[in-house]
Amino acid sequence: MTAGRRGTADHGYGRGMTLLQDQILTVSDTTAEERAQRLTAAGTAWHERIAADAGAAQLTYRVTGRGIGSVATEIRAGKHRFLVDEPAALAGDDVAASPVEYALGALVSCQVVVFRLYAQALGLTIDEIEITAEGDLDVRKLFGIDESGRAGFHDVRVKVDITGPDTAEQYEELRRVVDAHCPVLDLFANPVPTSGALV
Amino acid sequence: MTAGRRGTADHGYGRGMTLLQDQILTVSDTTAEERAQRLTAAGTAWHERIAADAGAAQLTYRVTGRGIGSVATEIRAGKHRFLVDEPAALAGDDVAASPVEYALGALVSCQVVVFRLYAQALGLTIDEIEITAEGDLDVRKLFGIDESGRAGFHDVRVKVDITGPDTAEQYEELRRVVDAHCPVLDLFANPVPTSGALV
């Protein structure tokens, strides 16, 4: 397995610029057999850890973001970092995807993980998987033009394209199981108690 | 303003590897005056567009993700792309942040944009802003160990650290206004109608 590595080229950025992502991210190809072994091992390990100590099921995730540039944010999540920006129409420099696009990307990528996990559990095969998420948003609330609506997406549609040897009925059953167990889909579909505070 | 540019070094990746992010993302420094001009111009332009055509307020965002490697996803959002992975404990290669970390990063970065926007609208000054989001998750639902709970975060805490010349009361009022208008906070705090389908 190949983890991310840093590029070694001298990119020669001048003063007044912030180098935000200098990691060249790669992932090696994985055979279906290797993925199956990893998923089975991961599931078994979690079952054993949680059977021994129910508290092992409780995870806290934490990310920190620093406002940079015009309206951009540099996010740190453990050893990883990524940049979020806005297009010019929202006062940004458009050097990275926007917050709501990252939210949709979180949904799509979480679905991929859970499709992998439950395909393995149900004995189904996924040769290729591609997922599109679309979200509709009315910007009038964001800009305070109309306070009656909501600020976030009022409709999200997820379209899953799987290729593989199993039947449409089996993949549809898989999709239903995935949707019942996907953390980010739950975050979209159901209210999450969220509190804010100045520190 | 400096948009992202591609590195030109030959990174010499061999066969069997997928180059996922070869963009070196940078954002130039922005003065407070320049940001203020951009935010004001952006807000004015949206008000004018929407006054002329209410339909201009309706935006549809779309991202597509392709499963790669073990459980990773390469996300495309317009001209931008980013990689999502999982740590080894979830069968990944840990070359990028995980889906739930991207969800928290979406929240943090959206808050930053809306703090910028409403600080400008309210005549407040933000010298520096750093936001941390923590989310608590019980993995038993994800792994099907206990079906009674929820798959996503059951609690999220957002901590906002602002430095600037205005009073604590003014920043607290700003925070309340931001939370009422932040698209991704709304996505967390309230249910979003979300449908899935195989294609």
Interface residues (C-beta under 8 A of the other chain):
Chain A: M1 T2 A3 G4 G7 T8 A9 H11 Y13 G16 M17 T18 L19 L20 Q21 D22 Q23 I24 L25 T26 V27 S28 D29 T30 E34 R35 R38 L39 A41 A42 G43 A45 W46 H47 I50 A57 Q58 L59 T60 Y61 R62 V63 T64 G65 R66 G67 I68 G69 S70 V71 A72 T73 I75 A77 G78 H80 F82 L83 V84 D85 E86 A88 A89 L90 A91 G92 D93 D94 V95 A96 A97 S98 P99 V100 E101 Y102 A103 L104 G105 A106 L107 V108 S109 C110 Q111 V112 V113 V114 F115 R116 L117 A121 I126 E128 I129 E130 I131 T132 A133 E134 G135 D136 L137 D138 V139 R140 K141 L142 F143 G144 I145 R150 A151 G152 F153 H154 D155 V156 R157 V158 K159 V160 D161 I162 A168 Y171 E172 R175 D179 A180 H181 C182 P183 V184 L185 D186 L187 F188 A189 N190 P191 V192 P193 T194 S195 G196 A197 L198 V199
Chain B: M1 T2 A3 G4 G7 T8 A9 H11 Y13 G16 M17 T18 L19 L20 Q21 D22 Q23 I24 L25 T26 V27 S28 D29 T30 E34 R35 R38 L39 A41 A42 G43 A45 W46 H47 I50 A57 Q58 L59 T60 Y61 R62 V63 T64 G65 R66 G67 I68 G69 S70 V71 A72 T73 I75 A77 G78 H80 F82 L83 V84 D85 E86 A88 A89 L90 A91 G92 D93 D94 V95 A96 A97 S98 P99 V100 E101 Y102 A103 L104 G105 A106 L107 V108 S109 C110 Q111 V112 V113 V114 F115 R116 L117 A121 I126 E128 I129 E130 I131 T132 A133 E134 G135 D136 L137 D138 V139 R140 K141 L142 F143 G144 I145 R150 A151 G152 F153 H154 D155 V156 R157 V158 K159 V160 D161 I162 A168 Y171 E172 R175 D179 A180 H181 C182 P183 V184 L185 D186 L187 F188 A189 N190 P191 V192 P193 T194 S195 G196 A197 L198 V199
